[in-house]
Amino acid sequence: MLATMPQPDVPAETTTALSSTTLNSTTLSSTTLNSTTLSSDDFRVPIDDRYFEDYRPAAVYEYGYLTVTEAEILEFARRFDPQPIHIDPGFAAAGPFGGLIASGWHTASMMMRLFADHYLSRVASLASPGIDELRWPYPVRPGDTLRVRATVVESRRSLSKPDRGIIKTLAEAVNQDGRTVMRLTAINFLRVRPAHDA
């Protein structure tokens, strides 16, 4: 039986509890998601009015939290990454990590949830051509609580398509102990703000 990990202290007035997704035959069960802005300085505009110009280089934003259970780690891995360290607690206990760990792809999915909920514009995002430098420097374990830190590292207008720009973001998933469990550089195309809104 796993011990319950303590939740980070989050002021009640800043926490927004989101409803859970119900498990059915085609969806994974949801993690515990109490998601809010953790940064002292967030974007000046809401996510549904956020455009290319709002992503300023060197700005840093943090959002959280999301807690993962052993059942969710097992479920994800059985479906998508059935390696013994992710699906067999007995094997994992004797393995290199001394216990069950989440698939890196599960970690990436959890980080993406926070990234999409809080950082990535809902009106200007034009998808992504990919990511660079994906790393998992520390494992995610049952009971871990994650937050995402997003740092805008580059912002430039497209030369060939003037209605959009390219944003590069260093995205890091950080656990309750302050350890970075995943990092990557995300590349996103975003529309520029329409002239009538400028």
C-alpha atoms as a printed R data frame, in Angstrom:
    type eleno elety resid chain resno       x      y       z
1   ATOM     1    CA   MET     A     1   0.000  0.000   0.000
2   ATOM     2    CA   LEU     A     2   1.363  3.403  -0.949
3   ATOM     3    CA   ALA     A     3   1.639  6.276   1.466
4   ATOM     4    CA   THR     A     4  -0.276  9.366   0.435
5   ATOM     5    CA   MET     A     5   2.060 12.140  -0.677
6   ATOM     6    CA   PRO     A     6   1.352 15.540   0.879
7   ATOM     7    CA   GLN     A     7  -0.140 18.153  -1.428
8   ATOM     8    CA   PRO     A     8   1.893 21.348  -1.886
9   ATOM     9    CA   ASP     A     9   0.522 24.362  -0.034
10  ATOM    10    CA   VAL     A    10  -1.644 26.339  -2.420
11  ATOM    11    CA   PRO     A    11  -3.720 29.245  -1.184
12  ATOM    12    CA   ALA     A    12  -7.371 28.175  -1.371
13  ATOM    13    CA   GLU     A    13  -8.370 31.385  -3.087
14  ATOM    14    CA   THR     A    14  -6.045 30.698  -6.038
15  ATOM    15    CA   THR     A    15  -6.952 27.085  -6.622
16  ATOM    16    CA   THR     A    16  -9.417 26.139  -9.305
17  ATOM    17    CA   ALA     A    17 -10.590 22.540  -9.087
18  ATOM    18    CA   LEU     A    18 -11.333 21.067 -12.485
19  ATOM    19    CA   SER     A    19 -13.769 18.219 -12.896
20  ATOM    20    CA   SER     A    20 -12.395 14.731 -13.514
21  ATOM    21    CA   THR     A    21 -12.860 12.784 -16.686
22  ATOM    22    CA   THR     A    22 -14.778  9.536 -16.248
23  ATOM    23    CA   LEU     A    23 -12.987  6.366 -17.295
24  ATOM    24    CA   ASN     A    24 -14.566  4.465 -20.141
25  ATOM    25    CA   SER     A    25 -13.333  1.955 -22.676
26  ATOM    26    CA   THR     A    26 -11.625  4.578 -24.811
27  ATOM    27    CA   THR     A    27 -10.186  7.047 -22.297
28  ATOM    28    CA   LEU     A    28  -7.638  6.921 -19.520
29  ATOM    29    CA   SER     A    29  -8.739  7.787 -16.022
30  ATOM    30    CA   SER     A    30  -7.921 11.337 -15.047
31  ATOM    31    CA   THR     A    31  -5.282 12.333 -12.584
32  ATOM    32    CA   THR     A    32  -6.115 14.484  -9.617
33  ATOM    33    CA   LEU     A    33  -6.089 17.969 -11.089
34  ATOM    34    CA   ASN     A    34  -6.205 21.105  -8.965
35  ATOM    35    CA   SER     A    35  -4.830 23.479 -11.506
36  ATOM    36    CA   THR     A    36  -4.015 27.155 -11.142
37  ATOM    37    CA   THR     A    37  -1.494 29.859 -11.980
38  ATOM    38    CA   LEU     A    38   1.465 29.703  -9.595
39  ATOM    39    CA   SER     A    39   3.451 32.606 -11.059
40  ATOM    40    CA   SER     A    40   3.399 35.957  -9.306
41  ATOM    41    CA   ASP     A    41   3.272 37.537 -12.770
42  ATOM    42    CA   ASP     A    42   1.010 35.830 -15.308
43  ATOM    43    CA   PHE     A    43   0.056 36.843 -18.846
44  ATOM    44    CA   ARG     A    44  -1.687 40.217 -19.070
45  ATOM    45    CA   VAL     A    45  -4.501 38.687 -21.122
46  ATOM    46    CA   PRO     A    46  -6.542 35.497 -20.612
47  ATOM    47    CA   ILE     A    47  -5.805 32.329 -22.562
48  ATOM    48    CA   ASP     A    48  -8.759 32.937 -24.907
49  ATOM    49    CA   ASP     A    49  -7.397 36.374 -25.903
50  ATOM    50    CA   ARG     A    50  -3.707 35.487 -26.116
51  ATOM    51    CA   TYR     A    51  -1.744 35.994 -29.343
52  ATOM    52    CA   PHE     A    52   1.835 35.821 -30.565
53  ATOM    53    CA   GLU     A    53   2.698 39.280 -29.178
54  ATOM    54    CA   ASP     A    54   1.758 38.219 -25.648
55  ATOM    55    CA   TYR     A    55   4.598 35.669 -25.448
56  ATOM    56    CA   ARG     A    56   7.545 37.833 -24.415
57  ATOM    57    CA   PRO     A    57  11.086 36.391 -24.391
58  ATOM    58    CA   ALA     A    58  12.496 35.626 -20.926
59  ATOM    59    CA   ALA     A    59   9.019 35.557 -19.318
60  ATOM    60    CA   VAL     A    60   8.578 32.609 -16.924
61  ATOM    61    CA   TYR     A    61   5.205 31.136 -15.933
62  ATOM    62    CA   GLU     A    62   4.319 28.276 -13.574
63  ATOM    63    CA   TYR     A    63   1.101 26.277 -13.396
64  ATOM    64    CA   GLY     A    64   0.002 23.312 -11.302
65  ATOM    65    CA   TYR     A    65  -0.846 20.964  -9.761
66  ATOM    66    CA   LEU     A    66  -1.485 17.487 -11.110
67  ATOM    67    CA   THR     A    67  -1.116 14.334  -8.978
68  ATOM    68    CA   VAL     A    68  -0.675 10.845 -10.443
69  ATOM    69    CA   THR     A    69  -1.642  7.536  -8.822
70  ATOM    70    CA   GLU     A    70  -0.216  4.032  -9.146
71  ATOM    71    CA   ALA     A    71  -3.388  2.893 -10.914
72  ATOM    72    CA   GLU     A    72  -2.985  5.619 -13.534
73  ATOM    73    CA   ILE     A    73   0.687  4.784 -14.078
74  ATOM    74    CA   LEU     A    74  -0.211  1.112 -14.597
75  ATOM    75    CA   GLU     A    75  -3.157  1.898 -16.850
76  ATOM    76    CA   PHE     A    76  -1.242  4.239 -19.149
77  ATOM    77    CA   ALA     A    77   1.738  1.905 -19.412
78  ATOM    78    CA   ARG     A    78  -0.332 -1.219 -20.056
79  ATOM    79    CA   ARG     A    79  -1.922  0.542 -22.998
80  ATOM    80    CA   PHE     A    80   1.002  2.507 -24.408
81  ATOM    81    CA   ASP     A    81   4.398  1.590 -22.894
82  ATOM    82    CA   PRO     A    82   4.295 -1.938 -21.450
83  ATOM    83    CA   GLN     A    83   7.828 -2.145 -20.111
84  ATOM    84    CA   PRO     A    84   8.189 -4.044 -16.803
85  ATOM    85    CA   ILE     A    85   9.405 -0.970 -14.879
86  ATOM    86    CA   HIS     A    86   6.031  0.656 -15.694
87  ATOM    87    CA   ILE     A    87   3.599 -2.274 -15.390
88  ATOM    88    CA   ASP     A    88   5.047 -4.806 -12.922
89  ATOM    89    CA   PRO     A    89   5.468 -3.489  -9.352
90  ATOM    90    CA   GLY     A    90   7.386 -6.612  -8.293
91  ATOM    91    CA   PHE     A    91   9.857 -6.364 -11.164
92  ATOM    92    CA   ALA     A    92  10.141 -2.598 -10.694
93  ATOM    93    CA   ALA     A    93  10.917 -2.974  -6.970
94  ATOM    94    CA   ALA     A    94  14.020 -4.991  -7.840
95  ATOM    95    CA   GLY     A    95  14.880 -2.815 -10.832
96  ATOM    96    CA   PRO     A    96  17.132  0.217 -11.280
97  ATOM    97    CA   PHE     A    97  14.616  2.702  -9.825
98  ATOM    98    CA   GLY     A    98  13.640  0.671  -6.734
99  ATOM    99    CA   GLY     A    99   9.952  0.864  -7.548
100 ATOM   100    CA   LEU     A   100   7.309  1.542 -10.133
101 ATOM   101    CA   ILE     A   101   7.810  4.633 -12.301
102 ATOM   102    CA   ALA     A   102   5.623  6.355 -14.868
103 ATOM   103    CA   SER     A   103   6.339  6.063 -18.556
104 ATOM   104    CA   GLY     A   104   8.095  9.144 -19.857
105 ATOM   105    CA   TRP     A   105   5.256  9.467 -22.358
106 ATOM   106    CA   HIS     A   106   2.786  9.555 -19.470
107 ATOM   107    CA   THR     A   107   4.852 12.326 -17.889
108 ATOM   108    CA   ALA     A   108   4.802 14.173 -21.220
109 ATOM   109    CA   SER     A   109   1.015 13.801 -21.397
110 ATOM   110    CA   MET     A   110   0.555 15.215 -17.906
111 ATOM   111    CA   MET     A   111   2.830 18.153 -18.674
112 ATOM   112    CA   MET     A   112   0.915 18.768 -21.893
113 ATOM   113    CA   ARG     A   113  -2.360 18.934 -19.964
114 ATOM   114    CA   LEU     A   114  -1.050 21.772 -17.787
115 ATOM   115    CA   PHE     A   115   0.599 23.445 -20.809
116 ATOM   116    CA   ALA     A   116  -2.653 23.361 -22.799
117 ATOM   117    CA   ASP     A   117  -4.865 24.372 -19.867
118 ATOM   118    CA   HIS     A   118  -2.848 27.449 -18.944
119 ATOM   119    CA   TYR     A   119  -0.101 28.473 -21.355
120 ATOM   120    CA   LEU     A   120  -0.974 27.739 -24.963
121 ATOM   121    CA   SER     A   121  -3.433 30.166 -26.554
122 ATOM   122    CA   ARG     A   122  -6.903 28.804 -27.263
123 ATOM   123    CA   VAL     A   123  -7.491 31.296 -30.101
124 ATOM   124    CA   ALA     A   124  -4.105 31.736 -31.796
125 ATOM   125    CA   SER     A   125  -2.373 28.351 -31.661
126 ATOM   126    CA   LEU     A   126  -1.727 26.938 -35.139
127 ATOM   127    CA   ALA     A   127  -0.178 23.659 -33.963
128 ATOM   128    CA   SER     A   128   3.456 22.682 -33.586
129 ATOM   129    CA   PRO     A   129   6.084 21.371 -35.998
130 ATOM   130    CA   GLY     A   130   7.701 19.442 -33.135
131 ATOM   131    CA   ILE     A   131   9.815 19.619 -30.003
132 ATOM   132    CA   ASP     A   132  13.547 19.621 -29.333
133 ATOM   133    CA   GLU     A   133  15.739 18.168 -26.601
134 ATOM   134    CA   LEU     A   134  13.228 16.016 -24.726
135 ATOM   135    CA   ARG     A   135  14.771 14.698 -21.496
136 ATOM   136    CA   TRP     A   136  13.512 12.788 -18.454
137 ATOM   137    CA   PRO     A   137  16.179 13.505 -15.811
138 ATOM   138    CA   TYR     A   138  14.246 12.088 -12.859
139 ATOM   139    CA   PRO     A   139  11.449  9.491 -12.640
140 ATOM   140    CA   VAL     A   140   7.806 10.154 -11.770
141 ATOM   141    CA   ARG     A   141   6.476  7.840  -9.053
142 ATOM   142    CA   PRO     A   142   3.013  7.055  -7.714
143 ATOM   143    CA   GLY     A   143   1.734  9.945  -5.617
144 ATOM   144    CA   ASP     A   144   3.960 12.572  -7.233
145 ATOM   145    CA   THR     A   145   2.462 16.011  -7.731
146 ATOM   146    CA   LEU     A   146   3.643 17.935 -10.772
147 ATOM   147    CA   ARG     A   147   3.646 21.504 -11.948
148 ATOM   148    CA   VAL     A   148   4.845 22.975 -15.233
149 ATOM   149    CA   ARG     A   149   7.313 25.832 -15.645
150 ATOM   150    CA   ALA     A   150   7.232 27.543 -19.060
151 ATOM   151    CA   THR     A   151  10.000 29.954 -20.107
152 ATOM   152    CA   VAL     A   152   9.657 31.846 -23.392
153 ATOM   153    CA   VAL     A   153  13.107 31.471 -24.973
154 ATOM   154    CA   GLU     A   154  12.419 32.838 -28.456
155 ATOM   155    CA   SER     A   155   9.724 34.828 -30.224
156 ATOM   156    CA   ARG     A   156   9.981 35.743 -33.910
157 ATOM   157    CA   ARG     A   157   7.632 36.666 -36.728
158 ATOM   158    CA   SER     A   158   7.414 34.337 -39.700
159 ATOM   159    CA   LEU     A   159   9.115 35.768 -42.797
160 ATOM   160    CA   SER     A   160   6.971 33.755 -45.207
161 ATOM   161    CA   LYS     A   161   3.605 34.051 -43.408
162 ATOM   162    CA   PRO     A   162   3.143 37.473 -41.810
163 ATOM   163    CA   ASP     A   163  -0.072 36.477 -40.013
164 ATOM   164    CA   ARG     A   164   1.860 34.317 -37.549
165 ATOM   165    CA   GLY     A   165   4.944 33.965 -35.424
166 ATOM   166    CA   ILE     A   166   7.069 31.205 -33.916
167 ATOM   167    CA   ILE     A   167   7.421 30.775 -30.170
168 ATOM   168    CA   LYS     A   168  10.016 28.526 -28.544
169 ATOM   169    CA   THR     A   169   9.341 27.582 -24.929
170 ATOM   170    CA   LEU     A   170  11.478 25.698 -22.443
171 ATOM   171    CA   ALA     A   171   8.840 23.550 -20.731
172 ATOM   172    CA   GLU     A   172   9.774 21.752 -17.510
173 ATOM   173    CA   ALA     A   173   7.709 19.385 -15.390
174 ATOM   174    CA   VAL     A   174   8.722 19.723 -11.737
175 ATOM   175    CA   ASN     A   175   7.707 17.447  -8.863
176 ATOM   176    CA   GLN     A   176   6.699 18.287  -5.279
177 ATOM   177    CA   ASP     A   177  10.359 18.157  -4.175
178 ATOM   178    CA   GLY     A   178  11.444 20.692  -6.792
179 ATOM   179    CA   ARG     A   179  13.102 18.088  -9.020
180 ATOM   180    CA   THR     A   180  12.769 18.476 -12.761
181 ATOM   181    CA   VAL     A   181  11.250 15.236 -14.058
182 ATOM   182    CA   MET     A   182  10.997 16.282 -17.706
183 ATOM   183    CA   ARG     A   183  12.193 19.099 -19.922
184 ATOM   184    CA   LEU     A   184  11.771 19.915 -23.575
185 ATOM   185    CA   THR     A   185  11.805 22.839 -25.964
186 ATOM   186    CA   ALA     A   186   8.383 23.308 -27.506
187 ATOM   187    CA   ILE     A   187   7.962 25.054 -30.847
188 ATOM   188    CA   ASN     A   188   4.572 26.598 -31.583
189 ATOM   189    CA   PHE     A   189   3.081 28.639 -34.391
190 ATOM   190    CA   LEU     A   190   0.741 31.373 -33.154
191 ATOM   191    CA   ARG     A   191  -1.345 33.939 -34.992
192 ATOM   192    CA   VAL     A   192  -0.497 37.580 -34.507
193 ATOM   193    CA   ARG     A   193  -3.154 39.729 -32.923
194 ATOM   194    CA   PRO     A   194  -5.680 40.943 -35.518
195 ATOM   195    CA   ALA     A   195  -5.210 44.605 -36.465
196 ATOM   196    CA   HIS     A   196  -8.625 45.586 -35.048
197 ATOM   197    CA   ASP     A   197  -7.569 44.160 -31.641
198 ATOM   198    CA   ALA     A   198  -4.138 45.772 -31.522
